[in-house]
């Protein structure tokens, strides 16, 4: 059940993160309330047992909160998960508001809505605090930040879609927490989390600008409302231009954004807006400017409602069955808005702006069919999940090896092409491949009888928008990133049943920018993997690298002797393992530990046939080809005794060893 939550539910509700190192036993011992909540929301095979667990969980919440006066993070995390999948236990009696206020209270009691340094000498209760011994304030943890943001997100959506509960203030700490999580990217879903929260921050701005004024002035609506609407509309448009996710989460994210538009434009349904109290707003023209403005709001609301539902229709059945309560209430709210639009006075609808409002009922029929299909694919179980409904099937024999990557995989098809035959030009390179013989993928394809489709390009990074890649003697020639390579492949081909996809990227990212983290890069890798998965990829292999300080070009370099570089590969490896585990329920996945191979070669080079003198320190056979080396060209006579052929790339013997790792992994996947 923990894996069900981690793989299928957590990406859709990234506010309670559980790492791969968290076993069920460890979680139960250290965070029992979170463990119990996960047991409740993932127990979908037997509804009776689920309701029994939910009732016991409600009782335990009451006991810990009121009897024991317990206040801690694991209790808040458990309540968040329990609240996020409220649809799994609402039949026990409506407790939505109570759970929400309980979560908000814990945020306040734990001080999660304030940064550690934000206290003042004028706050309530300050006299009590002054008498206490002043101790160093703890640094806010990422788990605490996610919880605070999760409570804010749930509170905002419940206020918009369900009931008018007390709003949770949008303090500066919310924006700060979003920035901290995005910068660290400890979780592959932290970027998605921050984008969800920013959508609701704009919703808070809409509420303060438009709807709070309506509550204070029930009799009429001022004509300045149109100006205010235009102002917040620009905020919404600016936000929309910044939203981006991998394809797995793009539809839910876009759905949330269009829900924000519904919230903005639904003000046009208010009847007080339809009859302006100022007669100067009405002119002899037909339609009047006032009516046109009203019509614009109504049509924009309708289009936003349609967009929400169209994005819902893009969701896969497993996603629909794993969705938190918040996505369902957004759908319900949109259907409610559509019904209200249908009964809005027809004269307010400009015929030139309205297109097919009466055909929208067919969209609702498609929605019903989509949900019924998802339930059917879930083996008829309410809330059944992919692990039960879709056993992964794979062909007994693979047929194609599709590779995305950098110069470790470029066999002459990449950098040589994009540089117009100018790099790598040294005759010592085998087929312009950055090595002195066949690359690992050539060996694998030949040994296993696979067709090789190789898009890897020397100098490539994960995504050029994050760290720009480059090839050439000074790395100044632009190259397609791994993201570009994946998109290119999907534009002219599609995954087939016998395909093996290898995505090996990330070395150049840290070489070109030493301030980045492995978590940031794995978040981008996850987007590429998700594109492949959504397109139909069933076998995906990832790989890590040797430490960036162990190349001949970087060895003992002060520029690379910094903590960020030392921490990069361990963080990258951890992220790759999380990605592979996350997709393991959907596809065959593996991570090749290339770093371990290099560590073994460095520690005992003679066992691999290499000369100790060429390994410690790492020495290249071919030197003087990169401008930064600053030495004349020289080619050794014994490359087989070296680990590195040039300052950045291994010899063919190392590629043969890497190929062996890939072959063993592929044979294990096909077993």
Buried (B, 14 or more C-beta within 10 A) or exposed (E): BBBBBBBBBBBBBBBBBBEBEBEEEEBBEEBBBBBBBBBBBBBBBEBEEBBBBBBEBBEBBEEBBEEEEBBEBBBBBBBBBBBBBBBBBEEEEEBBEBBBEBBBBBBEEBBBBBBEEBEEEEEEEEEEEEEEEEEEEEEBEBBBBBBBBBBBBBBBBBBBBBEEBEBBEBBEBBBBBBEBBBEBBBBBBBBBBBBBBBBBBBBBBBBEBBBEBBEEEEEEBBBEBBEBBEEBBEBBEEBBEEBBBBBBBBBBBBBBBBBBBBBBBBBBBBEBBBEBEEEEBEEEEEBBEBBBBBBBBBBBBBBBBBBBBBBBBBBBBBBBBBBBBBBBBBBEBBBEBBEEBEEBEEEBBBEEBBEEBEEBEEBEEBBEEBBEEBBEBBEEBEBBBBBBBBEBEBEEEBBBBBBBBBBBBBBBBBBBEBBEEBBBEBEBBBBBBBBBBBBBBBBBBEEBEBEBBBBBBBBBBBBBEBBBBBBBBEBEBBBBBBBBBBEEBBEEEEBBBBBBBBBBBBBBBBBBBBEBBBBBBBBBBBBBBBBBBBBEBBBBBBBBBBBBBBBBBBBEBEEBEBEBBEBBBEBBBBBBBBBBBBBBBBBBBBBBBBBEBBBEBBEEBEEBEBBEEBBEEBBBBBBBBBEEBEEEEEBBEEBBBBBBBBBBBBBBBBBBBBBBBBBEBBEEBBE
